[in-house]
Each structure stands twice: as structure tokens, then as C-alpha cells.
């Protein structure tokens, strides 16, 4: 086994000292004026991208745009071929050459770096983001913002301590037509919204059975594992299949995709934390393949004020129950709304369409990775928030609440039990098996430096 490099061990040791007293902080917001005090409104931002996989295409345009006033200093990934490929791709968009770097820690130790884009696998989202904050960086973190519920809480607390802009990459929060119809819902266009059904359907195929294999050439397997307990390399883990090979690195399809639609549902209904979680899930397709968790899930989240959010996720059956491959339907006492990444439709109570607005967005639907105009807007919003010219469209406290719904659904599926939650913070009540999954086991030396403990 490769030994951890000295830069990581030294950084972990130093950063853990910076967390003392974090739990005593109040819930003081960080205003746009405060952001402006950190960076001049017209200053150039120096950024780094950590993780150069399928989401890379989302960052070409916002970084290359003249109006962004951004310079890409680093392309960082634990796989050499990913770094080289990313450099070639970015060369088509920018006229300078970013540094290629394997070590996340070397990047965040560079004082020239103002902000990072954290597009790593899920198990790196929380730790990578709070370590970057401790190093003085603003963070754009892809969804889900955390690997487990406790990491979401920690990210919110770290943001409050360090006062950095932290935005989750649920880009529909920056979609003009979605912003428009959500505001109309809040203004009463469908009366009192009481139910939202979020959905996703895809025809994912068979996954190879994971077998122990040599570490691929160019892959830093030690650093890939990061905060996760050490284990031998399994065939094809590093390239996307980490999503389906157990719970060490991924958060299943719910964390992978439900984060987007559940966020829209929660946004529309103006809910925070559920009081009850009920899940029916199973693996029904290619039952002997390497996919180790459910591929089909129906989840119901009950909230105060008699509001309900449903999740209908079908990873391997592409029947379009709701007429699209992903989106959200919001039901109100006086009408309903369908909204996805490309349009919204407003219906009256009789089911007659009253209005349809198409955005003209070229954002992908169920295609792997990619990018589009909504992703561009979301990243640019992050840049402008750092400069104090805008407020983050998806600040980390909102992102963490939406990610929590995914984690709660996964926990319910894993223990095969429904449970109640504390509606003030989402904590699981009276179910020791489920409560045990609130956090995770960390590789020694990677435990979060902050030990606030469970709140009751």
C-alpha cells in the first residue's frame, strides 16, 4: 500500500487545529457586503478545478468567458490521463496553460488560489470542501454536497466559521424559468402547494461485477480513497462505477440525481426538514451484476404543515411515467406545475394548461456529465457572489438540506425501515440502526477535525 504523502499528513494536522471552538458559533449569516470585503468587486479570481471527470464540460464556458475575469491556475485529478485530457480540452477555450497537479493538498496550500471547484467523487465532497475553506478558499461543490448527513452539518458550520462563499452545484437554482415559476408558486399561482413529486428515469445497463484488480496506470489510489477506509482496488472503480460499488465512495442514484429534483420540490414547497421518511426500494434489473444497491426507489417525505415530497427514481427502466425523463410536478389547491430543465407548464385545477414557458436551455437531461447554459449561469453566480455582486443561488445551508433528503432515503433503504425525524434539524428519531448511518467510518487521520457531537 502506498503511504500517505507528507503534504496531506501535515495539512490534516494543521487544519484540525483550526477547528477548535467552531461548534460555539452562532448562525450569523454572511452578507453580500461581507463578501465584497474579501475580494474587490472587479478583481480577477484565481481558481482550481479538483476532479476532472464527467462534469468538466460544465466549466469550460464560465471560466473562458471574458466577463468572468477568471484565471484557471490548476487542473487537479488523481488520474494522470484525466489531467492530460482536461488540459487538451481546455486548450480549446483558453489561451494559457493551467498547471496539472495530482495532489489536492498542494493546490489548496497555494495562496494564489482564491476558490476551488470540487467535482470529485461524493466521498470527497465534504472533506475536500471544508479543508479548502480552512485554507482560505471559496468553494463550488458538486452535488450532493456531502457523503452522509453529518458532513452536511459540518459544511454549514465550517462556512459560518470561515465566512467563505460555498455553493452547491444544483444548477437548476440558476435557471431563469425555474426561478420564475417558483416565485409564482410562492405568490399563490396554484393556491397552497401541498405535494411535489420529483422523478428520474433512465435505462442504465449492466455493470461488471467488481473484482480485485491492479491499480490502473497513472491512478493515485491512495489519494482517490482519501477519507474512506482503505481497501484493495476493484476493477473499474475509479471511472464512474464507484457510484454503484457499495457505499464507500458514492450515494447511489438518489444522491447522484435526486438531489436536483428534490431540491426543486423543497424549494417550491418551502420546506426544510422532514418529520417522517418512508421508502420502498429494490434492485430489479440485472440482478447478478455488480450494482450493489437499489436501482428503483419510491420515497415519501412528510413535513410540517401537511406537506409531502415524493421521489420516484427508476435507474434502469426508461418508461416516462410523467412524460419526461426527469423533473418535478408540484400540486396546489388551485392548480399544478410541471417543471424541468427546459420548461415549465402551469395547469389550472381542472387540468387545463394555462401557460407554457420554454427556456431554450441546452442543459443535458439524463446524459452523463456535460454542461450547458444553466450550469454556466450557476458557476458565474458563484464567481459574482465571491465579488459581492450577487448572493449565492444555492448557498450551502440550502444545498445541505436537499442533500439530506437523499441521505435519509438511502438510510431508510439500507436498514429497510421507515422512521421519524426531528423536524427542526432532520435527525433520525428512535431508530438506532438508522441513526448509526448518520455519519461514516473514516480512514485514520481523515476524521473531521471538528467533533461537535450529535445534537438531541
Buried (B, 14 or more C-beta within 10 A) or exposed (E): EEEBBEEBEEBBEEBBEBBEEBEEEEEEEBEBEEBBEBBEEEEEBBBBBBBBBBBBBBBBBBBBBEEBEBBBBBBBBBBBBBBBBBBEBBEEEBEEEBBBBBBBBBBBBBEEBBBBBBBBBBBBBBBBBBBBBBBBBBBBBBBBBBBBBBBBBBBBBBBBBBBBBBBBBBBBBBBBBBBBBBEBBEEEBBBBBBBBBBBBBBEBEEBBEBEEEEBBEBBBBBBBBBBBEEEEBBBBBBEBBBBBBBBBBBBBBBBBBBBBBBBBBBBBBEBBBBBBBBBBBBBEBBEEBBBBBBBBBBBBBBBEEEBBBBBBBBBBBEEEEBEBBBBBBBBBEEBBBBBBBBBBBBBBEEEEEEEEBEBEBEBBBBEEEBBBBBBBBBBBBBBBBBBBBBBBBBBBBBBBBBBBBBBBBBBBBBBEBBBBBBBEBBBBEEBEEBBEBBBBEBBEEBBBBBEBEEEE
